[in-house]
Amino acid sequence: MRMGIYATLFVTRGHSYDMHSATWYGTDNAMDFWEDVLKLEPDQVAKQLELWGCSQNKSKLYLFCSFHECDSVV
């Protein structure tokens, strides 16, 4: 039996004053999906997500706990 995951993580700014730059990480197969199936480069998706996030004028951090039942907004 073979098991595995496909994953993509995009990290972008939520406000124009945030100092980090947009970045992404993904497994090889997930990157193939973005590029071959959707015909999108991950860099383009990260930039569009960042533009959208900064234009929303909402920047909240949601924390989810997996071992305890809690949902927090910071």
Phi and psi restraints in degrees (range 20) as a CNS / XPLOR table:
assign (resid 1 and name C) (resid 2 and name N)
       (resid 2 and name CA) (resid 2 and name C) 1.0 -119.3 20.0 2
assign (resid 2 and name N) (resid 2 and name CA)
       (resid 2 and name C) (resid 3 and name N) 1.0 135.9 20.0 2
assign (resid 2 and name C) (resid 3 and name N)
       (resid 3 and name CA) (resid 3 and name C) 1.0 -131.6 20.0 2
assign (resid 3 and name N) (resid 3 and name CA)
       (resid 3 and name C) (resid 4 and name N) 1.0 150.5 20.0 2
assign (resid 3 and name C) (resid 4 and name N)
       (resid 4 and name CA) (resid 4 and name C) 1.0 -171.1 20.0 2
assign (resid 4 and name N) (resid 4 and name CA)
       (resid 4 and name C) (resid 5 and name N) 1.0 179.2 20.0 2
assign (resid 4 and name C) (resid 5 and name N)
       (resid 5 and name CA) (resid 5 and name C) 1.0 -132.6 20.0 2
assign (resid 5 and name N) (resid 5 and name CA)
       (resid 5 and name C) (resid 6 and name N) 1.0 159.2 20.0 2
assign (resid 5 and name C) (resid 6 and name N)
       (resid 6 and name CA) (resid 6 and name C) 1.0 -118.3 20.0 2
assign (resid 6 and name N) (resid 6 and name CA)
       (resid 6 and name C) (resid 7 and name N) 1.0 127.7 20.0 2
assign (resid 6 and name C) (resid 7 and name N)
       (resid 7 and name CA) (resid 7 and name C) 1.0 -145.0 20.0 2
assign (resid 7 and name N) (resid 7 and name CA)
       (resid 7 and name C) (resid 8 and name N) 1.0 145.0 20.0 2
assign (resid 7 and name C) (resid 8 and name N)
       (resid 8 and name CA) (resid 8 and name C) 1.0 -137.8 20.0 2
assign (resid 8 and name N) (resid 8 and name CA)
       (resid 8 and name C) (resid 9 and name N) 1.0 135.3 20.0 2
assign (resid 8 and name C) (resid 9 and name N)
       (resid 9 and name CA) (resid 9 and name C) 1.0 -126.6 20.0 2
assign (resid 9 and name N) (resid 9 and name CA)
       (resid 9 and name C) (resid 10 and name N) 1.0 123.3 20.0 2
assign (resid 9 and name C) (resid 10 and name N)
       (resid 10 and name CA) (resid 10 and name C) 1.0 -111.0 20.0 2
assign (resid 10 and name N) (resid 10 and name CA)
       (resid 10 and name C) (resid 11 and name N) 1.0 130.3 20.0 2
assign (resid 10 and name C) (resid 11 and name N)
       (resid 11 and name CA) (resid 11 and name C) 1.0 -122.8 20.0 2
assign (resid 11 and name N) (resid 11 and name CA)
       (resid 11 and name C) (resid 12 and name N) 1.0 120.1 20.0 2
assign (resid 11 and name C) (resid 12 and name N)
       (resid 12 and name CA) (resid 12 and name C) 1.0 -135.2 20.0 2
assign (resid 12 and name N) (resid 12 and name CA)
       (resid 12 and name C) (resid 13 and name N) 1.0 170.7 20.0 2
assign (resid 12 and name C) (resid 13 and name N)
       (resid 13 and name CA) (resid 13 and name C) 1.0 -73.6 20.0 2
assign (resid 13 and name N) (resid 13 and name CA)
       (resid 13 and name C) (resid 14 and name N) 1.0 147.5 20.0 2
assign (resid 13 and name C) (resid 14 and name N)
       (resid 14 and name CA) (resid 14 and name C) 1.0 -106.4 20.0 2
assign (resid 14 and name N) (resid 14 and name CA)
       (resid 14 and name C) (resid 15 and name N) 1.0 -7.2 20.0 2
assign (resid 14 and name C) (resid 15 and name N)
       (resid 15 and name CA) (resid 15 and name C) 1.0 -148.8 20.0 2
assign (resid 15 and name N) (resid 15 and name CA)
       (resid 15 and name C) (resid 16 and name N) 1.0 149.0 20.0 2
assign (resid 15 and name C) (resid 16 and name N)
       (resid 16 and name CA) (resid 16 and name C) 1.0 -65.8 20.0 2
assign (resid 16 and name N) (resid 16 and name CA)
       (resid 16 and name C) (resid 17 and name N) 1.0 -18.7 20.0 2
assign (resid 16 and name C) (resid 17 and name N)
       (resid 17 and name CA) (resid 17 and name C) 1.0 -85.4 20.0 2
assign (resid 17 and name N) (resid 17 and name CA)
       (resid 17 and name C) (resid 18 and name N) 1.0 -10.0 20.0 2
assign (resid 17 and name C) (resid 18 and name N)
       (resid 18 and name CA) (resid 18 and name C) 1.0 -65.2 20.0 2
assign (resid 18 and name N) (resid 18 and name CA)
       (resid 18 and name C) (resid 19 and name N) 1.0 141.0 20.0 2
assign (resid 18 and name C) (resid 19 and name N)
       (resid 19 and name CA) (resid 19 and name C) 1.0 -94.5 20.0 2
assign (resid 19 and name N) (resid 19 and name CA)
       (resid 19 and name C) (resid 20 and name N) 1.0 -15.6 20.0 2
assign (resid 19 and name C) (resid 20 and name N)
       (resid 20 and name CA) (resid 20 and name C) 1.0 -81.8 20.0 2
assign (resid 20 and name N) (resid 20 and name CA)
       (resid 20 and name C) (resid 21 and name N) 1.0 159.1 20.0 2
assign (resid 20 and name C) (resid 21 and name N)
       (resid 21 and name CA) (resid 21 and name C) 1.0 -99.4 20.0 2
assign (resid 21 and name N) (resid 21 and name CA)
       (resid 21 and name C) (resid 22 and name N) 1.0 157.6 20.0 2
assign (resid 21 and name C) (resid 22 and name N)
       (resid 22 and name CA) (resid 22 and name C) 1.0 -65.5 20.0 2
assign (resid 22 and name N) (resid 22 and name CA)
       (resid 22 and name C) (resid 23 and name N) 1.0 140.0 20.0 2
assign (resid 22 and name C) (resid 23 and name N)
       (resid 23 and name CA) (resid 23 and name C) 1.0 -148.3 20.0 2
assign (resid 23 and name N) (resid 23 and name CA)
       (resid 23 and name C) (resid 24 and name N) 1.0 169.5 20.0 2
assign (resid 23 and name C) (resid 24 and name N)
       (resid 24 and name CA) (resid 24 and name C) 1.0 -148.9 20.0 2
assign (resid 24 and name N) (resid 24 and name CA)
       (resid 24 and name C) (resid 25 and name N) 1.0 158.5 20.0 2
assign (resid 24 and name C) (resid 25 and name N)
       (resid 25 and name CA) (resid 25 and name C) 1.0 -143.4 20.0 2
assign (resid 25 and name N) (resid 25 and name CA)
       (resid 25 and name C) (resid 26 and name N) 1.0 142.9 20.0 2
assign (resid 25 and name C) (resid 26 and name N)
       (resid 26 and name CA) (resid 26 and name C) 1.0 -158.2 20.0 2
assign (resid 26 and name N) (resid 26 and name CA)
       (resid 26 and name C) (resid 27 and name N) 1.0 153.7 20.0 2
assign (resid 26 and name C) (resid 27 and name N)
       (resid 27 and name CA) (resid 27 and name C) 1.0 -69.1 20.0 2
assign (resid 27 and name N) (resid 27 and name CA)
       (resid 27 and name C) (resid 28 and name N) 1.0 159.0 20.0 2
assign (resid 27 and name C) (resid 28 and name N)
       (resid 28 and name CA) (resid 28 and name C) 1.0 -55.6 20.0 2
assign (resid 28 and name N) (resid 28 and name CA)
       (resid 28 and name C) (resid 29 and name N) 1.0 -45.8 20.0 2
assign (resid 28 and name C) (resid 29 and name N)
       (resid 29 and name CA) (resid 29 and name C) 1.0 -66.5 20.0 2
assign (resid 29 and name N) (resid 29 and name CA)
       (resid 29 and name C) (resid 30 and name N) 1.0 -35.8 20.0 2
assign (resid 29 and name C) (resid 30 and name N)
       (resid 30 and name CA) (resid 30 and name C) 1.0 -67.5 20.0 2
assign (resid 30 and name N) (resid 30 and name CA)
       (resid 30 and name C) (resid 31 and name N) 1.0 -37.1 20.0 2
assign (resid 30 and name C) (resid 31 and name N)
       (resid 31 and name CA) (resid 31 and name C) 1.0 -67.3 20.0 2
assign (resid 31 and name N) (resid 31 and name CA)
       (resid 31 and name C) (resid 32 and name N) 1.0 -35.3 20.0 2
assign (resid 31 and name C) (resid 32 and name N)
       (resid 32 and name CA) (resid 32 and name C) 1.0 -61.5 20.0 2
assign (resid 32 and name N) (resid 32 and name CA)
       (resid 32 and name C) (resid 33 and name N) 1.0 -39.4 20.0 2
assign (resid 32 and name C) (resid 33 and name N)
       (resid 33 and name CA) (resid 33 and name C) 1.0 -60.8 20.0 2
assign (resid 33 and name N) (resid 33 and name CA)
       (resid 33 and name C) (resid 34 and name N) 1.0 -48.9 20.0 2
assign (resid 33 and name C) (resid 34 and name N)
       (resid 34 and name CA) (resid 34 and name C) 1.0 -60.0 20.0 2
assign (resid 34 and name N) (resid 34 and name CA)
       (resid 34 and name C) (resid 35 and name N) 1.0 -43.9 20.0 2
assign (resid 34 and name C) (resid 35 and name N)
       (resid 35 and name CA) (resid 35 and name C) 1.0 -81.1 20.0 2
assign (resid 35 and name N) (resid 35 and name CA)
       (resid 35 and name C) (resid 36 and name N) 1.0 -44.4 20.0 2
assign (resid 35 and name C) (resid 36 and name N)
       (resid 36 and name CA) (resid 36 and name C) 1.0 -85.2 20.0 2
assign (resid 36 and name N) (resid 36 and name CA)
       (resid 36 and name C) (resid 37 and name N) 1.0 -41.0 20.0 2
assign (resid 36 and name C) (resid 37 and name N)
       (resid 37 and name CA) (resid 37 and name C) 1.0 -88.1 20.0 2
assign (resid 37 and name N) (resid 37 and name CA)
       (resid 37 and name C) (resid 38 and name N) 1.0 -51.1 20.0 2
assign (resid 37 and name C) (resid 38 and name N)
       (resid 38 and name CA) (resid 38 and name C) 1.0 -87.3 20.0 2
assign (resid 38 and name N) (resid 38 and name CA)
       (resid 38 and name C) (resid 39 and name N) 1.0 -10.8 20.0 2
assign (resid 38 and name C) (resid 39 and name N)
       (resid 39 and name CA) (resid 39 and name C) 1.0 58.6 20.0 2
assign (resid 39 and name N) (resid 39 and name CA)
       (resid 39 and name C) (resid 40 and name N) 1.0 39.6 20.0 2
assign (resid 39 and name C) (resid 40 and name N)
       (resid 40 and name CA) (resid 40 and name C) 1.0 -126.0 20.0 2
assign (resid 40 and name N) (resid 40 and name CA)
       (resid 40 and name C) (resid 41 and name N) 1.0 139.7 20.0 2
assign (resid 40 and name C) (resid 41 and name N)
       (resid 41 and name CA) (resid 41 and name C) 1.0 -85.0 20.0 2
assign (resid 41 and name N) (resid 41 and name CA)
       (resid 41 and name C) (resid 42 and name N) 1.0 138.7 20.0 2
assign (resid 41 and name C) (resid 42 and name N)
       (resid 42 and name CA) (resid 42 and name C) 1.0 -56.7 20.0 2
assign (resid 42 and name N) (resid 42 and name CA)
       (resid 42 and name C) (resid 43 and name N) 1.0 -34.2 20.0 2
assign (resid 42 and name C) (resid 43 and name N)
       (resid 43 and name CA) (resid 43 and name C) 1.0 -61.0 20.0 2
assign (resid 43 and name N) (resid 43 and name CA)
       (resid 43 and name C) (resid 44 and name N) 1.0 -41.0 20.0 2
assign (resid 43 and name C) (resid 44 and name N)
       (resid 44 and name CA) (resid 44 and name C) 1.0 -64.9 20.0 2
assign (resid 44 and name N) (resid 44 and name CA)
       (resid 44 and name C) (resid 45 and name N) 1.0 -41.3 20.0 2
assign (resid 44 and name C) (resid 45 and name N)
       (resid 45 and name CA) (resid 45 and name C) 1.0 -64.1 20.0 2
assign (resid 45 and name N) (resid 45 and name CA)
       (resid 45 and name C) (resid 46 and name N) 1.0 -44.0 20.0 2
assign (resid 45 and name C) (resid 46 and name N)
       (resid 46 and name CA) (resid 46 and name C) 1.0 -62.3 20.0 2
assign (resid 46 and name N) (resid 46 and name CA)
       (resid 46 and name C) (resid 47 and name N) 1.0 -41.5 20.0 2
assign (resid 46 and name C) (resid 47 and name N)
       (resid 47 and name CA) (resid 47 and name C) 1.0 -65.8 20.0 2
assign (resid 47 and name N) (resid 47 and name CA)
       (resid 47 and name C) (resid 48 and name N) 1.0 -41.7 20.0 2
assign (resid 47 and name C) (resid 48 and name N)
       (resid 48 and name CA) (resid 48 and name C) 1.0 -66.4 20.0 2
assign (resid 48 and name N) (resid 48 and name CA)
       (resid 48 and name C) (resid 49 and name N) 1.0 -39.9 20.0 2
assign (resid 48 and name C) (resid 49 and name N)
       (resid 49 and name CA) (resid 49 and name C) 1.0 -63.8 20.0 2
assign (resid 49 and name N) (resid 49 and name CA)
       (resid 49 and name C) (resid 50 and name N) 1.0 -39.7 20.0 2
assign (resid 49 and name C) (resid 50 and name N)
       (resid 50 and name CA) (resid 50 and name C) 1.0 -65.1 20.0 2
assign (resid 50 and name N) (resid 50 and name CA)
       (resid 50 and name C) (resid 51 and name N) 1.0 -44.3 20.0 2
assign (resid 50 and name C) (resid 51 and name N)
       (resid 51 and name CA) (resid 51 and name C) 1.0 -60.7 20.0 2
assign (resid 51 and name N) (resid 51 and name CA)
       (resid 51 and name C) (resid 52 and name N) 1.0 -43.5 20.0 2
assign (resid 51 and name C) (resid 52 and name N)
       (resid 52 and name CA) (resid 52 and name C) 1.0 -65.0 20.0 2
assign (resid 52 and name N) (resid 52 and name CA)
       (resid 52 and name C) (resid 53 and name N) 1.0 -45.6 20.0 2
assign (resid 52 and name C) (resid 53 and name N)
       (resid 53 and name CA) (resid 53 and name C) 1.0 -61.6 20.0 2
assign (resid 53 and name N) (resid 53 and name CA)
       (resid 53 and name C) (resid 54 and name N) 1.0 -43.0 20.0 2
assign (resid 53 and name C) (resid 54 and name N)
       (resid 54 and name CA) (resid 54 and name C) 1.0 -70.9 20.0 2
assign (resid 54 and name N) (resid 54 and name CA)
       (resid 54 and name C) (resid 55 and name N) 1.0 -26.6 20.0 2
assign (resid 54 and name C) (resid 55 and name N)
       (resid 55 and name CA) (resid 55 and name C) 1.0 -82.3 20.0 2
assign (resid 55 and name N) (resid 55 and name CA)
       (resid 55 and name C) (resid 56 and name N) 1.0 -11.6 20.0 2
assign (resid 55 and name C) (resid 56 and name N)
       (resid 56 and name CA) (resid 56 and name C) 1.0 -77.1 20.0 2
assign (resid 56 and name N) (resid 56 and name CA)
       (resid 56 and name C) (resid 57 and name N) 1.0 -18.8 20.0 2
assign (resid 56 and name C) (resid 57 and name N)
       (resid 57 and name CA) (resid 57 and name C) 1.0 58.0 20.0 2
assign (resid 57 and name N) (resid 57 and name CA)
       (resid 57 and name C) (resid 58 and name N) 1.0 30.5 20.0 2
assign (resid 57 and name C) (resid 58 and name N)
       (resid 58 and name CA) (resid 58 and name C) 1.0 -133.6 20.0 2
assign (resid 58 and name N) (resid 58 and name CA)
       (resid 58 and name C) (resid 59 and name N) 1.0 127.0 20.0 2
assign (resid 58 and name C) (resid 59 and name N)
       (resid 59 and name CA) (resid 59 and name C) 1.0 -137.7 20.0 2
assign (resid 59 and name N) (resid 59 and name CA)
       (resid 59 and name C) (resid 60 and name N) 1.0 94.5 20.0 2
assign (resid 59 and name C) (resid 60 and name N)
       (resid 60 and name CA) (resid 60 and name C) 1.0 -123.3 20.0 2
assign (resid 60 and name N) (resid 60 and name CA)
       (resid 60 and name C) (resid 61 and name N) 1.0 145.5 20.0 2
assign (resid 60 and name C) (resid 61 and name N)
       (resid 61 and name CA) (resid 61 and name C) 1.0 -103.9 20.0 2
assign (resid 61 and name N) (resid 61 and name CA)
       (resid 61 and name C) (resid 62 and name N) 1.0 121.6 20.0 2
assign (resid 61 and name C) (resid 62 and name N)
       (resid 62 and name CA) (resid 62 and name C) 1.0 -101.1 20.0 2
assign (resid 62 and name N) (resid 62 and name CA)
       (resid 62 and name C) (resid 63 and name N) 1.0 127.2 20.0 2
assign (resid 62 and name C) (resid 63 and name N)
       (resid 63 and name CA) (resid 63 and name C) 1.0 -109.9 20.0 2
assign (resid 63 and name N) (resid 63 and name CA)
       (resid 63 and name C) (resid 64 and name N) 1.0 128.7 20.0 2
assign (resid 63 and name C) (resid 64 and name N)
       (resid 64 and name CA) (resid 64 and name C) 1.0 -120.0 20.0 2
assign (resid 64 and name N) (resid 64 and name CA)
       (resid 64 and name C) (resid 65 and name N) 1.0 131.2 20.0 2
assign (resid 64 and name C) (resid 65 and name N)
       (resid 65 and name CA) (resid 65 and name C) 1.0 -101.2 20.0 2
assign (resid 65 and name N) (resid 65 and name CA)
       (resid 65 and name C) (resid 66 and name N) 1.0 135.3 20.0 2
assign (resid 65 and name C) (resid 66 and name N)
       (resid 66 and name CA) (resid 66 and name C) 1.0 -93.6 20.0 2
assign (resid 66 and name N) (resid 66 and name CA)
       (resid 66 and name C) (resid 67 and name N) 1.0 -25.2 20.0 2
assign (resid 66 and name C) (resid 67 and name N)
       (resid 67 and name CA) (resid 67 and name C) 1.0 -93.6 20.0 2
assign (resid 67 and name N) (resid 67 and name CA)
       (resid 67 and name C) (resid 68 and name N) 1.0 -23.8 20.0 2
assign (resid 67 and name C) (resid 68 and name N)
       (resid 68 and name CA) (resid 68 and name C) 1.0 -125.0 20.0 2
assign (resid 68 and name N) (resid 68 and name CA)
       (resid 68 and name C) (resid 69 and name N) 1.0 155.3 20.0 2
assign (resid 68 and name C) (resid 69 and name N)
       (resid 69 and name CA) (resid 69 and name C) 1.0 -83.9 20.0 2
assign (resid 69 and name N) (resid 69 and name CA)
       (resid 69 and name C) (resid 70 and name N) 1.0 104.6 20.0 2
assign (resid 69 and name C) (resid 70 and name N)
       (resid 70 and name CA) (resid 70 and name C) 1.0 -157.3 20.0 2
assign (resid 70 and name N) (resid 70 and name CA)
       (resid 70 and name C) (resid 71 and name N) 1.0 141.4 20.0 2
assign (resid 70 and name C) (resid 71 and name N)
       (resid 71 and name CA) (resid 71 and name C) 1.0 -132.1 20.0 2
assign (resid 71 and name N) (resid 71 and name CA)
       (resid 71 and name C) (resid 72 and name N) 1.0 122.9 20.0 2
assign (resid 71 and name C) (resid 72 and name N)
       (resid 72 and name CA) (resid 72 and name C) 1.0 -127.6 20.0 2
assign (resid 72 and name N) (resid 72 and name CA)
       (resid 72 and name C) (resid 73 and name N) 1.0 146.7 20.0 2
assign (resid 72 and name C) (resid 73 and name N)
       (resid 73 and name CA) (resid 73 and name C) 1.0 -117.5 20.0 2
assign (resid 73 and name N) (resid 73 and name CA)
       (resid 73 and name C) (resid 74 and name N) 1.0 125.7 20.0 2
